[in-house]
């Protein structure tokens, strides 16, 4: 058992920490923005006029991505369904709309498959190493696919520290469903009440709280104040604020 301190808040008897991936460990905002633009343009090529409102629905505006928006926190399936909804508004049937959206998303993935990996946030590797060395079990629970999580762990050389690589695709659940956190704890072999959740979205915090986590740490890189993380037990500006 380990005691974790964070901005004056103490979490005692901790066995494990589960991290979100995008925006928490991985600085992926630029890639997600690029991916969202590619998806919307490919949909627009088939259904003219849909692209611009779809970008706004994805949370892409003025060249930036909203950290609380659909691209930043939603699963691929959720993004597909929203895209299909915009397509269906043009009078197409629902099955056809889903197929058009999936085809555009698959094509975007193919076009960007050789993109360089998004970097780990500066200083995160050292923090993960110190937490692991202290005997904590560490896991990643992401709204991305398990394949994407595994790719990130490999490219960032985190394999020695991360014991759970979990996306939402393998369990057909989405954040903030607390079942996700409970399942992640089960796979790690720890109790939720001895496990911290660290994430950059309200969904991460809500999921952890509803699952009975030992504590929920919100992270907003560069500034420790973010209205969408108001329900977190504590909010931090960098991962090295999590100390043993």
ROSELUM-455984 format. One record per residue (C-alpha): residue number from 1; residue in three letters; x, y, z. Coordinates in Angstrom, 3 decimals, always signed. Each point is the difference from the previous one (the first is absolute). Layout:
// ROSELUM-455984
<markol><nr>NUM</nr><rest>ALA</rest><u>X</u><v>Y</v><w>Z</w></markol>
...
END
This chain:
// ROSELUM-455984
<markol><nr>1</nr><rest>UNK</rest><u>+0.000</u><v>+0.000</v><w>+0.000</w></markol>
<markol><nr>2</nr><rest>UNK</rest><u>+1.238</u><v>+3.470</v><w>-0.904</w></markol>
<markol><nr>3</nr><rest>UNK</rest><u>-0.981</u><v>+3.480</v><w>+1.158</w></markol>
<markol><nr>4</nr><rest>UNK</rest><u>-0.361</u><v>+2.535</v><w>-2.814</w></markol>
<markol><nr>5</nr><rest>UNK</rest><u>+0.084</u><v>+3.749</v><w>+0.534</w></markol>
<markol><nr>6</nr><rest>UNK</rest><u>-1.227</u><v>+2.493</v><w>-2.520</w></markol>
<markol><nr>7</nr><rest>UNK</rest><u>-0.312</u><v>+3.778</v><w>+0.587</w></markol>
<markol><nr>8</nr><rest>UNK</rest><u>-0.596</u><v>-0.502</v><w>+3.703</w></markol>
<markol><nr>9</nr><rest>UNK</rest><u>-2.477</u><v>-2.854</v><w>-0.482</w></markol>
<markol><nr>10</nr><rest>UNK</rest><u>+1.005</u><v>-3.413</v><w>+1.406</w></markol>
<markol><nr>11</nr><rest>UNK</rest><u>-1.184</u><v>-3.361</v><w>-1.344</w></markol>
<markol><nr>12</nr><rest>UNK</rest><u>+0.898</u><v>-2.868</v><w>+2.331</w></markol>
<markol><nr>13</nr><rest>UNK</rest><u>+0.291</u><v>-3.752</v><w>-0.520</w></markol>
<markol><nr>14</nr><rest>UNK</rest><u>+0.267</u><v>+0.195</v><w>-3.790</w></markol>
<markol><nr>15</nr><rest>UNK</rest><u>+0.737</u><v>-3.145</v><w>-1.998</w></markol>
<markol><nr>16</nr><rest>UNK</rest><u>-0.437</u><v>+1.231</v><w>-3.565</w></markol>
<markol><nr>17</nr><rest>UNK</rest><u>-0.447</u><v>+3.021</v><w>-2.252</w></markol>
<markol><nr>18</nr><rest>UNK</rest><u>-1.983</u><v>-0.092</v><w>-3.226</w></markol>
<markol><nr>19</nr><rest>UNK</rest><u>+0.732</u><v>+2.688</v><w>-2.584</w></markol>
<markol><nr>20</nr><rest>UNK</rest><u>-1.927</u><v>+1.276</v><w>-2.981</w></markol>
<markol><nr>21</nr><rest>UNK</rest><u>+2.132</u><v>+0.200</v><w>-3.167</w></markol>
<markol><nr>22</nr><rest>UNK</rest><u>-0.861</u><v>+2.931</v><w>-2.283</w></markol>
<markol><nr>23</nr><rest>UNK</rest><u>+0.632</u><v>+3.336</v><w>+1.676</w></markol>
<markol><nr>24</nr><rest>UNK</rest><u>+1.234</u><v>-1.679</v><w>+3.178</w></markol>
<markol><nr>25</nr><rest>UNK</rest><u>+3.106</u><v>-1.979</v><w>-0.951</w></markol>
<markol><nr>26</nr><rest>UNK</rest><u>+0.044</u><v>+0.565</v><w>-3.756</w></markol>
<markol><nr>27</nr><rest>UNK</rest><u>+0.218</u><v>+3.480</v><w>-1.514</w></markol>
<markol><nr>28</nr><rest>UNK</rest><u>-2.353</u><v>-0.976</v><w>-2.816</w></markol>
<markol><nr>29</nr><rest>UNK</rest><u>-2.080</u><v>+3.146</v><w>-0.496</w></markol>
<markol><nr>30</nr><rest>UNK</rest><u>+1.633</u><v>+0.947</v><w>-3.312</w></markol>
<markol><nr>31</nr><rest>UNK</rest><u>-0.415</u><v>-3.503</v><w>-1.423</w></markol>
<markol><nr>32</nr><rest>UNK</rest><u>-3.644</u><v>-0.161</v><w>+1.117</w></markol>
<markol><nr>33</nr><rest>UNK</rest><u>-0.665</u><v>+3.385</v><w>-1.618</w></markol>
<markol><nr>34</nr><rest>UNK</rest><u>+1.573</u><v>-1.201</v><w>-3.237</w></markol>
<markol><nr>35</nr><rest>UNK</rest><u>-1.967</u><v>-3.263</v><w>+0.146</w></markol>
<markol><nr>36</nr><rest>UNK</rest><u>-3.284</u><v>+1.824</v><w>+0.602</w></markol>
<markol><nr>37</nr><rest>UNK</rest><u>+0.629</u><v>+2.328</v><w>-2.935</w></markol>
<markol><nr>38</nr><rest>UNK</rest><u>+0.833</u><v>-2.927</v><w>-2.250</w></markol>
<markol><nr>39</nr><rest>UNK</rest><u>-3.149</u><v>-1.876</v><w>+1.014</w></markol>
<markol><nr>40</nr><rest>UNK</rest><u>-2.255</u><v>+3.007</v><w>-0.547</w></markol>
<markol><nr>41</nr><rest>UNK</rest><u>+1.520</u><v>+0.785</v><w>-3.405</w></markol>
<markol><nr>42</nr><rest>UNK</rest><u>-0.382</u><v>-3.586</v><w>-1.173</w></markol>
<markol><nr>43</nr><rest>UNK</rest><u>-3.647</u><v>+0.004</v><w>+1.086</w></markol>
<markol><nr>44</nr><rest>UNK</rest><u>-0.472</u><v>+3.373</v><w>-1.733</w></markol>
<markol><nr>45</nr><rest>UNK</rest><u>+1.452</u><v>-1.431</v><w>-3.223</w></markol>
<markol><nr>46</nr><rest>UNK</rest><u>-2.909</u><v>-2.464</v><w>-0.044</w></markol>
<markol><nr>47</nr><rest>UNK</rest><u>-2.660</u><v>+2.256</v><w>+1.554</w></markol>
<markol><nr>48</nr><rest>UNK</rest><u>+0.829</u><v>+3.637</v><w>-0.895</w></markol>
<markol><nr>49</nr><rest>UNK</rest><u>-0.805</u><v>+2.527</v><w>+2.692</w></markol>
<markol><nr>50</nr><rest>UNK</rest><u>+0.372</u><v>-2.367</v><w>+2.951</w></markol>
<markol><nr>51</nr><rest>UNK</rest><u>+3.702</u><v>+0.560</v><w>+0.636</w></markol>
<markol><nr>52</nr><rest>UNK</rest><u>-0.033</u><v>+3.380</v><w>+1.764</w></markol>
<markol><nr>53</nr><rest>UNK</rest><u>-2.808</u><v>-0.722</v><w>+2.501</w></markol>
<markol><nr>54</nr><rest>UNK</rest><u>+1.547</u><v>-3.406</v><w>+0.630</w></markol>
<markol><nr>55</nr><rest>UNK</rest><u>+3.300</u><v>+1.634</v><w>+0.951</w></markol>
<markol><nr>56</nr><rest>UNK</rest><u>-1.847</u><v>+2.077</v><w>+2.574</w></markol>
<markol><nr>57</nr><rest>UNK</rest><u>-1.730</u><v>-3.115</v><w>+1.298</w></markol>
<markol><nr>58</nr><rest>UNK</rest><u>+3.402</u><v>-1.640</v><w>+0.370</w></markol>
<markol><nr>59</nr><rest>UNK</rest><u>+1.137</u><v>+2.968</v><w>+2.101</w></markol>
<markol><nr>60</nr><rest>UNK</rest><u>+2.318</u><v>+1.490</v><w>-2.633</w></markol>
<markol><nr>61</nr><rest>UNK</rest><u>-0.240</u><v>+3.750</v><w>-0.321</w></markol>
<markol><nr>62</nr><rest>UNK</rest><u>+2.433</u><v>+2.775</v><w>-0.941</w></markol>
<markol><nr>63</nr><rest>UNK</rest><u>+2.751</u><v>-2.551</v><w>-0.609</w></markol>
<markol><nr>64</nr><rest>UNK</rest><u>-0.184</u><v>-1.402</v><w>+3.515</w></markol>
<markol><nr>65</nr><rest>UNK</rest><u>-1.594</u><v>-3.007</v><w>+1.649</w></markol>
<markol><nr>66</nr><rest>UNK</rest><u>-2.305</u><v>+0.398</v><w>+2.974</w></markol>
<markol><nr>67</nr><rest>UNK</rest><u>+1.392</u><v>-2.164</v><w>+2.870</w></markol>
<markol><nr>68</nr><rest>UNK</rest><u>-3.592</u><v>-0.694</v><w>+1.055</w></markol>
<markol><nr>69</nr><rest>UNK</rest><u>-1.226</u><v>-0.693</v><w>-3.542</w></markol>
<markol><nr>70</nr><rest>UNK</rest><u>-0.889</u><v>-3.177</v><w>-1.841</w></markol>
<markol><nr>71</nr><rest>UNK</rest><u>+3.373</u><v>-0.637</v><w>-1.660</w></markol>
<markol><nr>72</nr><rest>UNK</rest><u>+1.843</u><v>+0.540</v><w>+3.280</w></markol>
<markol><nr>73</nr><rest>UNK</rest><u>-2.091</u><v>-2.203</v><w>+2.273</w></markol>
<markol><nr>74</nr><rest>UNK</rest><u>-2.311</u><v>-2.148</v><w>-2.135</w></markol>
<markol><nr>75</nr><rest>UNK</rest><u>+0.669</u><v>-3.479</v><w>-1.316</w></markol>
<markol><nr>76</nr><rest>UNK</rest><u>+0.299</u><v>-0.660</v><w>-3.719</w></markol>
<markol><nr>77</nr><rest>UNK</rest><u>-3.460</u><v>-1.600</v><w>+0.060</w></markol>
<markol><nr>78</nr><rest>UNK</rest><u>-1.530</u><v>+3.081</v><w>+1.601</w></markol>
<markol><nr>79</nr><rest>UNK</rest><u>+1.652</u><v>+2.209</v><w>-2.621</w></markol>
<markol><nr>80</nr><rest>UNK</rest><u>-1.303</u><v>-2.260</v><w>-2.780</w></markol>
<markol><nr>81</nr><rest>UNK</rest><u>-3.553</u><v>+0.167</v><w>+1.331</w></markol>
<markol><nr>82</nr><rest>UNK</rest><u>+0.083</u><v>+3.802</v><w>+0.177</w></markol>
<markol><nr>83</nr><rest>UNK</rest><u>+1.360</u><v>+0.191</v><w>-3.559</w></markol>
<markol><nr>84</nr><rest>UNK</rest><u>-2.716</u><v>-2.368</v><w>-1.175</w></markol>
<markol><nr>85</nr><rest>UNK</rest><u>-2.593</u><v>+2.244</v><w>+1.652</w></markol>
<markol><nr>86</nr><rest>UNK</rest><u>+1.140</u><v>+2.991</v><w>-2.044</w></markol>
<markol><nr>87</nr><rest>UNK</rest><u>-0.071</u><v>-2.135</v><w>-3.149</w></markol>
<markol><nr>88</nr><rest>UNK</rest><u>-3.503</u><v>-1.261</v><w>+0.809</w></markol>
<markol><nr>89</nr><rest>UNK</rest><u>-1.204</u><v>+3.610</v><w>+0.234</w></markol>
<markol><nr>90</nr><rest>UNK</rest><u>+0.518</u><v>+0.238</v><w>-3.769</w></markol>
<markol><nr>91</nr><rest>UNK</rest><u>-2.727</u><v>-2.598</v><w>-0.558</w></markol>
<markol><nr>92</nr><rest>UNK</rest><u>+2.042</u><v>-3.186</v><w>-0.163</w></markol>
<markol><nr>93</nr><rest>UNK</rest><u>-1.127</u><v>-3.084</v><w>+1.869</w></markol>
<markol><nr>94</nr><rest>UNK</rest><u>+1.660</u><v>-0.857</v><w>+3.302</w></markol>
<markol><nr>95</nr><rest>UNK</rest><u>+1.762</u><v>-3.165</v><w>-1.197</w></markol>
<markol><nr>96</nr><rest>UNK</rest><u>+1.370</u><v>+1.823</v><w>-3.034</w></markol>
<markol><nr>97</nr><rest>UNK</rest><u>+1.077</u><v>+2.927</v><w>+2.197</w></markol>
<markol><nr>98</nr><rest>UNK</rest><u>+1.893</u><v>-2.305</v><w>+2.363</w></markol>
<markol><nr>99</nr><rest>UNK</rest><u>+1.719</u><v>-1.678</v><w>-2.956</w></markol>
<markol><nr>100</nr><rest>UNK</rest><u>+1.073</u><v>+3.342</v><w>-1.504</w></markol>
<markol><nr>101</nr><rest>UNK</rest><u>+1.397</u><v>+1.165</v><w>+3.349</w></markol>
<markol><nr>102</nr><rest>UNK</rest><u>+1.879</u><v>-3.261</v><w>+0.595</w></markol>
<markol><nr>103</nr><rest>UNK</rest><u>+1.469</u><v>+0.070</v><w>-3.506</w></markol>
<markol><nr>104</nr><rest>UNK</rest><u>+1.261</u><v>+3.563</v><w>+0.498</w></markol>
<markol><nr>105</nr><rest>UNK</rest><u>+1.475</u><v>-0.866</v><w>+3.407</w></markol>
<markol><nr>106</nr><rest>UNK</rest><u>+1.728</u><v>-3.111</v><w>-1.357</w></markol>
<markol><nr>107</nr><rest>UNK</rest><u>+1.443</u><v>+2.027</v><w>-2.873</w></markol>
<markol><nr>108</nr><rest>UNK</rest><u>+1.258</u><v>+2.678</v><w>+2.401</w></markol>
<markol><nr>109</nr><rest>UNK</rest><u>+1.692</u><v>-2.668</v><w>+2.120</w></markol>
<markol><nr>110</nr><rest>UNK</rest><u>+1.668</u><v>-1.443</v><w>-3.097</w></markol>
<markol><nr>111</nr><rest>UNK</rest><u>+1.239</u><v>+3.410</v><w>-1.134</w></markol>
<markol><nr>112</nr><rest>UNK</rest><u>+1.483</u><v>+0.801</v><w>+3.421</w></markol>
<markol><nr>113</nr><rest>UNK</rest><u>+1.283</u><v>-3.440</v><w>+0.948</w></markol>
<markol><nr>114</nr><rest>UNK</rest><u>+3.630</u><v>+1.000</v><w>-0.546</w></markol>
<markol><nr>115</nr><rest>UNK</rest><u>-0.219</u><v>+3.223</v><w>+2.002</w></markol>
<markol><nr>116</nr><rest>UNK</rest><u>+2.726</u><v>+0.335</v><w>+2.624</w></markol>
<markol><nr>117</nr><rest>UNK</rest><u>-1.203</u><v>-0.978</v><w>+3.486</w></markol>
<markol><nr>118</nr><rest>UNK</rest><u>-1.180</u><v>+2.775</v><w>+2.291</w></markol>
<markol><nr>119</nr><rest>UNK</rest><u>+2.528</u><v>+0.657</v><w>+2.774</w></markol>
<markol><nr>120</nr><rest>UNK</rest><u>-0.238</u><v>-0.820</v><w>+3.659</w></markol>
<markol><nr>121</nr><rest>UNK</rest><u>-0.447</u><v>+3.185</v><w>+2.039</w></markol>
<markol><nr>122</nr><rest>UNK</rest><u>+3.360</u><v>+1.226</v><w>+1.264</w></markol>
<markol><nr>123</nr><rest>UNK</rest><u>+0.952</u><v>-1.479</v><w>+3.361</w></markol>
<markol><nr>124</nr><rest>UNK</rest><u>-2.625</u><v>-2.732</v><w>-0.065</w></markol>
<markol><nr>125</nr><rest>UNK</rest><u>+2.445</u><v>-2.858</v><w>-0.520</w></markol>
<markol><nr>126</nr><rest>UNK</rest><u>+1.926</u><v>+0.856</v><w>+3.160</w></markol>
<markol><nr>127</nr><rest>UNK</rest><u>-3.220</u><v>+0.197</v><w>+2.029</w></markol>
<markol><nr>128</nr><rest>UNK</rest><u>-1.273</u><v>-3.342</v><w>-1.260</w></markol>
<markol><nr>129</nr><rest>UNK</rest><u>+3.358</u><v>-1.593</v><w>+0.777</w></markol>
<markol><nr>130</nr><rest>UNK</rest><u>+0.032</u><v>+1.346</v><w>+3.566</w></markol>
<markol><nr>131</nr><rest>UNK</rest><u>-3.572</u><v>-1.139</v><w>+0.630</w></markol>
<markol><nr>132</nr><rest>UNK</rest><u>+0.765</u><v>-3.446</v><w>-1.363</w></markol>
<markol><nr>133</nr><rest>UNK</rest><u>+3.214</u><v>-0.238</v><w>+2.041</w></markol>
<markol><nr>134</nr><rest>UNK</rest><u>-2.080</u><v>+0.732</v><w>+3.115</w></markol>
<markol><nr>135</nr><rest>UNK</rest><u>-1.983</u><v>-3.167</v><w>-0.654</w></markol>
<markol><nr>136</nr><rest>UNK</rest><u>-3.134</u><v>+1.513</v><w>-1.501</w></markol>
<markol><nr>137</nr><rest>UNK</rest><u>-1.842</u><v>-1.769</v><w>-2.800</w></markol>
<markol><nr>138</nr><rest>UNK</rest><u>-0.533</u><v>+2.355</v><w>-2.930</w></markol>
<markol><nr>139</nr><rest>UNK</rest><u>-2.533</u><v>-0.225</v><w>-2.798</w></markol>
<markol><nr>140</nr><rest>UNK</rest><u>-1.346</u><v>+1.968</v><w>-2.944</w></markol>
<markol><nr>141</nr><rest>UNK</rest><u>-3.746</u><v>+0.146</v><w>-0.615</w></markol>
<markol><nr>142</nr><rest>UNK</rest><u>-0.798</u><v>+1.959</v><w>-3.149</w></markol>
<markol><nr>143</nr><rest>UNK</rest><u>-3.015</u><v>+0.860</v><w>-2.146</w></markol>
<markol><nr>144</nr><rest>UNK</rest><u>+2.259</u><v>-0.928</v><w>-2.925</w></markol>
<markol><nr>145</nr><rest>UNK</rest><u>+0.381</u><v>-3.557</v><w>-1.263</w></markol>
<markol><nr>146</nr><rest>UNK</rest><u>+2.128</u><v>-2.537</v><w>+1.835</w></markol>
<markol><nr>147</nr><rest>UNK</rest><u>+2.218</u><v>-0.148</v><w>-3.073</w></markol>
<markol><nr>148</nr><rest>UNK</rest><u>+0.605</u><v>+3.754</v><w>+0.272</w></markol>
<markol><nr>149</nr><rest>UNK</rest><u>+0.856</u><v>-0.357</v><w>+3.684</w></markol>
<markol><nr>150</nr><rest>UNK</rest><u>+2.469</u><v>-2.805</v><w>-0.715</w></markol>
<markol><nr>151</nr><rest>UNK</rest><u>+1.574</u><v>+2.027</v><w>-2.823</w></markol>
<markol><nr>152</nr><rest>UNK</rest><u>+0.433</u><v>+2.965</v><w>+2.346</w></markol>
<markol><nr>153</nr><rest>UNK</rest><u>+1.540</u><v>-2.129</v><w>+2.761</w></markol>
<markol><nr>154</nr><rest>UNK</rest><u>+2.451</u><v>-1.516</v><w>-2.495</w></markol>
<markol><nr>155</nr><rest>UNK</rest><u>+0.994</u><v>+3.266</v><w>-1.704</w></markol>
<markol><nr>156</nr><rest>UNK</rest><u>+0.461</u><v>+1.737</v><w>+3.376</w></markol>
<markol><nr>157</nr><rest>UNK</rest><u>+1.924</u><v>-2.960</v><w>+1.455</w></markol>
<markol><nr>158</nr><rest>UNK</rest><u>-2.354</u><v>-0.371</v><w>+2.972</w></markol>
<markol><nr>159</nr><rest>UNK</rest><u>-0.247</u><v>-3.783</v><w>-0.073</w></markol>
<markol><nr>160</nr><rest>UNK</rest><u>+2.106</u><v>-0.424</v><w>+3.138</w></markol>
<markol><nr>161</nr><rest>UNK</rest><u>-2.392</u><v>+2.143</v><w>+2.050</w></markol>
<markol><nr>162</nr><rest>UNK</rest><u>-3.516</u><v>-0.494</v><w>-1.418</w></markol>
<markol><nr>163</nr><rest>UNK</rest><u>-1.755</u><v>-3.219</v><w>+0.985</w></markol>
<markol><nr>164</nr><rest>UNK</rest><u>-3.373</u><v>+0.699</v><w>-1.606</w></markol>
<markol><nr>165</nr><rest>UNK</rest><u>-0.541</u><v>+1.238</v><w>-3.559</w></markol>
<markol><nr>166</nr><rest>UNK</rest><u>-3.750</u><v>+0.372</v><w>-0.466</w></markol>
<markol><nr>167</nr><rest>UNK</rest><u>-2.205</u><v>+1.727</v><w>-2.556</w></markol>
<markol><nr>168</nr><rest>UNK</rest><u>-3.777</u><v>+0.098</v><w>-0.144</w></markol>
<markol><nr>169</nr><rest>UNK</rest><u>-0.340</u><v>-2.075</v><w>-3.160</w></markol>
<markol><nr>170</nr><rest>UNK</rest><u>+0.620</u><v>-3.350</v><w>+1.668</w></markol>
<markol><nr>171</nr><rest>UNK</rest><u>-2.738</u><v>+0.399</v><w>+2.620</w></markol>
<markol><nr>172</nr><rest>UNK</rest><u>-2.651</u><v>+1.994</v><w>-1.937</w></markol>
<markol><nr>173</nr><rest>UNK</rest><u>-0.313</u><v>+2.586</v><w>+2.752</w></markol>
<markol><nr>174</nr><rest>UNK</rest><u>+0.718</u><v>+3.709</v><w>-0.076</w></markol>
<markol><nr>175</nr><rest>UNK</rest><u>+1.103</u><v>+2.553</v><w>+2.562</w></markol>
<markol><nr>176</nr><rest>UNK</rest><u>-1.376</u><v>+1.030</v><w>+2.454</w></markol>
<markol><nr>177</nr><rest>UNK</rest><u>-1.531</u><v>-3.447</v><w>+0.616</w></markol>
<markol><nr>178</nr><rest>UNK</rest><u>+1.456</u><v>-1.091</v><w>+3.376</w></markol>
<markol><nr>179</nr><rest>UNK</rest><u>+0.049</u><v>-3.599</v><w>-1.222</w></markol>
<markol><nr>180</nr><rest>UNK</rest><u>+3.073</u><v>+0.944</v><w>-2.037</w></markol>
<markol><nr>181</nr><rest>UNK</rest><u>+1.954</u><v>+1.028</v><w>+3.088</w></markol>
<markol><nr>182</nr><rest>UNK</rest><u>-1.195</u><v>-3.046</v><w>+1.950</w></markol>
<markol><nr>183</nr><rest>UNK</rest><u>+1.070</u><v>-2.296</v><w>-2.823</w></markol>
<markol><nr>184</nr><rest>UNK</rest><u>+3.396</u><v>+1.716</v><w>-0.236</w></markol>
<markol><nr>185</nr><rest>UNK</rest><u>+0.522</u><v>-0.515</v><w>+3.748</w></markol>
<markol><nr>186</nr><rest>UNK</rest><u>-1.016</u><v>-3.647</v><w>-0.321</w></markol>
<markol><nr>187</nr><rest>UNK</rest><u>+2.533</u><v>-0.525</v><w>-2.788</w></markol>
<markol><nr>188</nr><rest>UNK</rest><u>+2.697</u><v>+1.667</v><w>+2.097</w></markol>
<markol><nr>189</nr><rest>UNK</rest><u>-0.954</u><v>-2.120</v><w>+3.001</w></markol>
<markol><nr>190</nr><rest>UNK</rest><u>-0.708</u><v>+2.955</v><w>+2.294</w></markol>
<markol><nr>191</nr><rest>UNK</rest><u>-2.975</u><v>+1.450</v><w>+1.861</w></markol>
<markol><nr>192</nr><rest>UNK</rest><u>-1.587</u><v>+3.215</v><w>-1.340</w></markol>
<markol><nr>193</nr><rest>UNK</rest><u>+0.189</u><v>+1.495</v><w>+3.501</w></markol>
<markol><nr>194</nr><rest>UNK</rest><u>+3.787</u><v>-0.360</v><w>-0.163</w></markol>
<markol><nr>195</nr><rest>UNK</rest><u>+0.324</u><v>+1.408</v><w>-3.525</w></markol>
<markol><nr>196</nr><rest>UNK</rest><u>+0.375</u><v>+3.586</v><w>-1.245</w></markol>
<markol><nr>197</nr><rest>UNK</rest><u>-1.366</u><v>+1.267</v><w>-3.311</w></markol>
<markol><nr>198</nr><rest>UNK</rest><u>+1.962</u><v>+2.664</v><w>-1.884</w></markol>
<markol><nr>199</nr><rest>UNK</rest><u>-1.563</u><v>+1.676</v><w>-3.031</w></markol>
<markol><nr>200</nr><rest>UNK</rest><u>-0.557</u><v>+3.224</v><w>-1.892</w></markol>
<markol><nr>201</nr><rest>UNK</rest><u>-3.754</u><v>-0.256</v><w>-0.581</w></markol>
<markol><nr>202</nr><rest>UNK</rest><u>-3.163</u><v>+0.211</v><w>+2.060</w></markol>
<markol><nr>203</nr><rest>UNK</rest><u>-0.789</u><v>-3.521</v><w>-1.212</w></markol>
<markol><nr>204</nr><rest>UNK</rest><u>+3.151</u><v>-1.379</v><w>+1.618</w></markol>
<markol><nr>205</nr><rest>UNK</rest><u>-0.870</u><v>+1.647</v><w>+3.302</w></markol>
<markol><nr>206</nr><rest>UNK</rest><u>-3.657</u><v>-1.030</v><w>-0.053</w></markol>
<markol><nr>207</nr><rest>UNK</rest><u>+0.922</u><v>-3.576</v><w>-0.883</w></markol>
<markol><nr>208</nr><rest>UNK</rest><u>+2.476</u><v>-0.289</v><w>+2.849</w></markol>
<markol><nr>209</nr><rest>UNK</rest><u>-2.290</u><v>+1.569</v><w>+2.580</w></markol>
<markol><nr>210</nr><rest>UNK</rest><u>-2.989</u><v>-2.152</v><w>-0.936</w></markol>
<markol><nr>211</nr><rest>UNK</rest><u>+2.184</u><v>-3.101</v><w>+0.159</w></markol>
<markol><nr>212</nr><rest>UNK</rest><u>+1.175</u><v>+0.785</v><w>+3.536</w></markol>
<markol><nr>213</nr><rest>UNK</rest><u>+3.598</u><v>+0.911</v><w>-0.851</w></markol>
<markol><nr>214</nr><rest>UNK</rest><u>+2.343</u><v>+1.005</v><w>+2.836</w></markol>
<markol><nr>215</nr><rest>UNK</rest><u>+0.266</u><v>+3.395</v><w>-1.645</w></markol>
<markol><nr>216</nr><rest>UNK</rest><u>-0.259</u><v>+1.806</v><w>-3.332</w></markol>
<markol><nr>217</nr><rest>UNK</rest><u>+2.773</u><v>+2.291</v><w>-1.190</w></markol>
<markol><nr>218</nr><rest>UNK</rest><u>-0.770</u><v>+2.375</v><w>-2.848</w></markol>
<markol><nr>219</nr><rest>UNK</rest><u>+2.834</u><v>+1.180</v><w>-2.196</w></markol>
<markol><nr>220</nr><rest>UNK</rest><u>+0.049</u><v>+3.072</v><w>-2.221</w></markol>
<markol><nr>221</nr><rest>UNK</rest><u>+3.539</u><v>+0.372</v><w>-1.302</w></markol>
<markol><nr>222</nr><rest>UNK</rest><u>+1.423</u><v>+3.446</v><w>+0.568</w></markol>
<markol><nr>223</nr><rest>UNK</rest><u>-2.746</u><v>+1.236</v><w>+2.322</w></markol>
<markol><nr>224</nr><rest>UNK</rest><u>-1.624</u><v>-1.623</v><w>+2.993</w></markol>
<markol><nr>225</nr><rest>UNK</rest><u>-3.360</u><v>+1.697</v><w>-0.420</w></markol>
<markol><nr>226</nr><rest>UNK</rest><u>-2.589</u><v>-1.392</v><w>-2.378</w></markol>
<markol><nr>227</nr><rest>UNK</rest><u>-3.758</u><v>+0.305</v><w>+0.494</w></markol>
<markol><nr>228</nr><rest>UNK</rest><u>-0.687</u><v>-3.401</v><w>-1.556</w></markol>
<markol><nr>229</nr><rest>UNK</rest><u>+2.146</u><v>-1.625</v><w>+2.709</w></markol>
<markol><nr>230</nr><rest>UNK</rest><u>-1.806</u><v>+1.640</v><w>+2.909</w></markol>
<markol><nr>231</nr><rest>UNK</rest><u>-1.177</u><v>-3.353</v><w>+1.385</w></markol>
<markol><nr>232</nr><rest>UNK</rest><u>+3.556</u><v>-1.361</v><w>+0.335</w></markol>
<markol><nr>233</nr><rest>UNK</rest><u>+1.449</u><v>-0.383</v><w>+3.490</w></markol>
<markol><nr>234</nr><rest>UNK</rest><u>+2.970</u><v>+2.032</v><w>-1.183</w></markol>
<markol><nr>235</nr><rest>UNK</rest><u>+1.098</u><v>+1.492</v><w>-3.323</w></markol>
<markol><nr>236</nr><rest>UNK</rest><u>+3.625</u><v>+0.194</v><w>-1.102</w></markol>
<markol><nr>237</nr><rest>UNK</rest><u>+1.961</u><v>+1.721</v><w>-2.766</w></markol>
<markol><nr>238</nr><rest>UNK</rest><u>+2.609</u><v>-2.726</v><w>-0.553</w></markol>
<markol><nr>239</nr><rest>UNK</rest><u>+0.408</u><v>-3.643</v><w>+0.897</w></markol>
<markol><nr>240</nr><rest>UNK</rest><u>+2.988</u><v>+0.587</v><w>+2.288</w></markol>
<markol><nr>241</nr><rest>UNK</rest><u>-2.383</u><v>+1.524</v><w>+2.547</w></markol>
<markol><nr>242</nr><rest>UNK</rest><u>-0.963</u><v>-3.593</v><w>+0.861</w></markol>
<markol><nr>243</nr><rest>UNK</rest><u>+2.564</u><v>-0.846</v><w>+2.662</w></markol>
<markol><nr>244</nr><rest>UNK</rest><u>+0.642</u><v>-2.899</v><w>+2.348</w></markol>
END
